[in-house]
Amino acid sequence: MKSIHVEITSLSGEREPCEIEFTQGVPVTMTIQNTRFGELSFTDSNLFVALSSFRRLLEQEGYLLLCNGARKDAYPSRMTLQMGGGRKVYLLRSGKQAKREDMVDIFDAATIEQVCGVDEQRVAYEEWVRSLK
């Protein structure tokens, strides 16, 4: 298991540490430990989907995860999900095709201004796809 430290934040700006342990392979298992939420475990086909499940739970309680995997302008490709286990996402720019140098680790820190909810992230991705046409 690998271990990563990230932060969660309430919508009012209260930050709390969060430890994420995960396995890579198929399926992946992600275990989250946090004072407020205790220990939670998610198993899925890749890390991005498991992280999204955790994010949905946080959103229900009024919290966001402060990492690249939760950024509004970030989304994985099919290749990064299948071959990379969902550990990397592309930072997307409207009208521009994503390149290898646009890839970042889903667990690296992001600011509250950069992150959003799961559904909002998906809508932003779909808007980016349309911007390429």
C-alpha positions as CSV (number, residue, x, y, z in Angstrom):
1,M,0.0,0.0,0.0
2,K,1.1,3.5,-0.8
3,S,0.2,6.4,1.5
4,I,-0.5,10.1,0.5
5,H,-1.5,13.1,2.6
6,V,-4.1,15.5,1.2
7,E,-6.4,18.1,2.7
8,I,-10.2,18.4,2.7
9,T,-11.9,21.7,3.2
10,S,-15.4,22.8,4.2
11,L,-17.1,25.3,1.9
12,S,-16.4,27.9,4.6
13,G,-12.6,27.2,4.4
14,E,-12.0,24.9,7.4
15,R,-9.2,22.5,6.4
16,E,-8.4,19.1,7.8
17,P,-5.7,16.6,7.0
18,C,-6.6,13.3,5.4
19,E,-4.5,10.3,4.7
20,I,-5.1,8.1,1.7
21,E,-3.7,4.6,1.4
22,F,-4.1,2.8,-1.9
23,T,-3.2,-0.3,-3.8
24,Q,-2.6,-0.2,-7.6
25,G,-3.8,-2.9,-9.9
26,V,-7.2,-4.1,-10.7
27,P,-9.2,-3.6,-8.7
28,V,-7.8,-0.7,-6.7
29,T,-8.6,-0.3,-3.0
30,M,-8.4,3.2,-1.4
31,T,-8.6,3.7,2.3
32,I,-9.1,7.1,3.7
33,Q,-8.5,8.2,7.3
34,N,-9.7,11.5,8.7
35,T,-10.7,12.7,12.1
36,R,-14.2,13.9,10.9
37,F,-15.1,10.9,8.7
38,G,-13.1,8.1,10.4
39,E,-11.9,5.3,8.1
40,L,-13.5,4.8,4.8
41,S,-12.7,2.3,2.0
42,F,-13.5,2.3,-1.7
43,T,-12.8,-0.4,-4.3
44,D,-13.1,0.3,-8.0
45,S,-11.5,-0.3,-11.4
46,N,-9.1,2.6,-11.0
47,L,-7.9,5.3,-8.6
48,F,-9.8,8.2,-10.3
49,V,-13.2,6.4,-10.0
50,A,-12.4,5.4,-6.3
51,L,-11.4,9.0,-5.6
52,S,-14.6,10.3,-7.2
53,S,-16.6,8.0,-4.9
54,F,-14.9,9.5,-1.9
55,R,-15.5,13.0,-3.3
56,R,-19.2,12.4,-3.6
57,L,-19.4,11.4,0.0
58,L,-17.5,14.6,1.0
59,E,-19.8,16.7,-1.1
60,Q,-22.8,15.4,0.7
61,E,-21.3,16.7,4.0
62,G,-20.3,20.1,2.5
63,Y,-16.6,19.3,1.9
64,L,-14.2,19.2,-1.1
65,L,-10.9,17.4,-1.6
66,L,-8.0,19.7,-2.3
67,C,-6.1,17.7,-5.0
68,N,-5.6,17.7,-8.7
69,G,-8.1,14.8,-9.1
70,A,-10.8,17.2,-8.0
71,R,-9.9,20.2,-10.2
72,K,-12.5,21.6,-12.5
73,D,-10.0,21.7,-15.3
74,A,-8.7,18.2,-14.9
75,Y,-9.9,14.9,-16.3
76,P,-8.3,11.5,-17.2
77,S,-8.2,10.0,-20.6
78,R,-9.2,6.4,-21.3
79,M,-5.6,5.5,-21.7
80,T,-4.6,7.0,-18.3
81,L,-7.5,5.1,-16.7
82,Q,-6.7,1.8,-18.4
83,M,-2.9,1.8,-18.5
84,G,-2.0,4.1,-15.6
85,G,-4.7,3.0,-13.2
86,G,-6.2,6.4,-13.0
87,R,-3.3,8.0,-11.1
88,K,-2.8,10.8,-13.7
89,V,-5.2,13.4,-15.1
90,Y,-4.8,16.0,-17.8
91,L,-5.1,19.7,-17.1
92,L,-7.4,20.9,-19.8
93,R,-7.5,24.2,-21.7
94,S,-10.5,25.2,-23.8
95,G,-9.9,24.6,-27.5
96,K,-6.5,22.9,-26.9
97,Q,-5.8,19.2,-27.2
98,A,-4.3,17.8,-24.0
99,K,-0.6,16.8,-24.3
100,R,1.6,14.6,-22.2
101,E,3.2,17.6,-20.4
102,D,-0.4,18.5,-19.2
103,M,-0.5,15.3,-17.1
104,V,-0.4,15.7,-13.3
105,D,-0.8,13.3,-10.3
106,I,-4.4,13.1,-9.0
107,F,-3.1,13.4,-5.4
108,D,-1.0,16.5,-5.7
109,A,-2.4,19.6,-3.9
110,A,-4.8,22.0,-5.5
111,T,-6.4,25.2,-4.1
112,I,-10.1,25.6,-3.1
113,E,-10.5,27.9,-6.1
114,Q,-9.4,25.1,-8.5
115,V,-11.5,22.3,-7.1
116,C,-15.2,21.5,-7.6
117,G,-17.8,18.7,-7.2
118,V,-17.7,15.5,-9.2
119,D,-20.7,16.5,-11.5
120,E,-19.3,20.0,-12.1
121,Q,-16.0,18.4,-13.1
122,R,-17.7,16.1,-15.6
123,V,-19.7,19.0,-17.1
124,A,-16.4,21.0,-17.5
125,Y,-14.8,18.0,-19.2
126,E,-17.8,17.7,-21.7
127,E,-17.5,21.5,-22.4
128,W,-13.8,21.0,-23.1
129,V,-14.5,18.1,-25.5
130,R,-17.0,20.3,-27.4
131,S,-14.4,23.1,-27.5
132,L,-12.1,20.9,-29.6
133,K,-14.6,20.7,-32.6
